[in-house]
Amino acid sequence: MAKRDEVLRASRRPEDIWIVQSNEAIETMQLADEREFAVRTLEREAKVLAQIDAALERNSHGEFGTCIECAEPISPKRLAALPWAAYCLRCQELHDLQDVRGEAGPRAA
């Protein structure tokens, strides 16, 4: 819950992605870069919030700390580092490899 609150407090506002024009080409490029950074940040924050909410849901069903892929326990060390982890380390590595290859698979962290 603390991480969820932290992400919400630090979250960028949607108005950070408004398109602003300038008469200067350099400034227009800088504004576009800032907007792109804001969009990526909003996407990353939304993904983390979804992962945290999913972990809270698993917790309410007594499934927290169990890998959603292989149903094995997620190591306490991994959960201490990433409390919203949905996969054990082995399954996370396989999931990440699938993402790199562009293969379809479940989406969570």
Phi, psi and omega in degrees: 000323181297317179294321179299314178298320179298315180296318179296319179294321184273354186300139175290155178270148179303332180292348176293345182255007176301145178275121180242132180260154177220156177281344181264127182299317181297315181295322177299318178294319179296318179296320178295319178297317179297319179295316179299318177298317180297320179296313179298320179295315177300318179297316180296317179296320179296321179294315179296317179298319178296321179293319178295315179299321178295320178295320177296322177295315177299321179298317181293339178260007179073020182252003182296139177088006178245131180299130181284350179266307186250355179067014175275155178296142174275136185299143178303326179296318179294317180294328177293323180281324185219081187301340181263012180303133180257343183240149168292169184300318181298313181291326177296318179297318177296318178298315179297321178296320177297319178299318181296321180280349181080017180279150177285150178179175180297150182245110174189177178239000000 
